[in-house]
Amino acid sequence: YCPAGVYEIVGEETGDPKFVINAQNCVHCKTCDIKDPTQNINWVVPEGGGGPNYPNM
């Protein structure tokens, strides 16, 4: 459910699936925190506390 593809499973075609987190893709939309029913993701703002400035979002 991540729109930026931060969380993915790779290696499924080889039979050795691994969970990978691509933190560099994160756009800080907080979908992971909102959509996680078990609330096991601890979402924190990036350094500085203000987050990125995306004027068109």
C-alpha positions in Angstrom: 0.0 0.0 0.0 3.0 2.3 -0.1 2.7 4.7 -3.1 6.5 5.2 -3.2 7.4 1.5 -3.2 9.4 1.7 0.1 8.4 -1.8 1.1 8.9 -4.6 -1.4 9.6 -8.3 -1.5 12.3 -9.3 -3.9 13.6 -12.7 -5.1 10.2 -14.3 -5.4 11.0 -15.7 -8.9 14.1 -17.5 -7.5 12.2 -19.0 -4.6 14.2 -17.0 -2.0 11.9 -14.0 -1.1 13.4 -11.3 1.0 11.7 -8.2 2.5 13.5 -5.0 1.5 12.9 -1.5 2.8 13.9 1.3 0.3 13.9 4.2 2.8 15.4 6.6 0.2 12.1 6.4 -1.8 9.9 7.6 1.1 7.9 10.8 0.4 6.7 11.1 4.0 3.1 10.7 3.1 2.4 8.6 6.3 0.3 6.0 4.5 2.3 3.3 6.2 1.3 4.6 9.6 -2.4 5.1 8.7 -2.9 1.8 6.7 -1.1 -0.5 9.1 -3.9 -2.2 11.1 -1.5 -3.6 13.8 0.3 -0.2 14.2 3.7 -1.9 14.3 5.4 0.8 12.1 6.8 3.7 14.2 6.6 6.6 11.8 8.9 9.6 12.7 9.4 12.8 10.9 12.7 13.4 9.1 15.5 15.4 10.8 14.5 18.9 11.6 10.9 18.0 12.4 9.4 20.0 9.6 9.6 17.4 6.9 10.1 18.1 3.2 8.4 20.9 1.4 6.3 19.4 -1.4 4.2 22.4 -2.7 2.2 20.3 -5.2 1.1 17.5 -2.8 
